[in-house]
């Protein structure tokens, strides 16, 4: 409960807390935990030399540009994973390719749709 209280204090724009027993979970929320849960974020912070040990250091980590980068890219990744069909584990999901239009293809007919979390070019 101590960790959930701390995460709730960050606000929903930074961190979301869900109960396994009391809340319902959407497909994308489950994917977000599977693909970017605590262990993955700890590894990300470690790679960026942000090894918070005190409460103040841990709180600071969540307010950094690196944390914002992590959240933004995780949301984009989750969208790709959700659109790929049946979830087949982290290794398969890590190998999903980002969708990029071919450069120099002026005759390509791209459909652009705006979604709540991102702009997607198809």
Beta strands, then each sheet from edge to edge (+ up, - down):
strand 1: 112-114
strand 2: 119-121
sheet 1: 1+ 2-
end
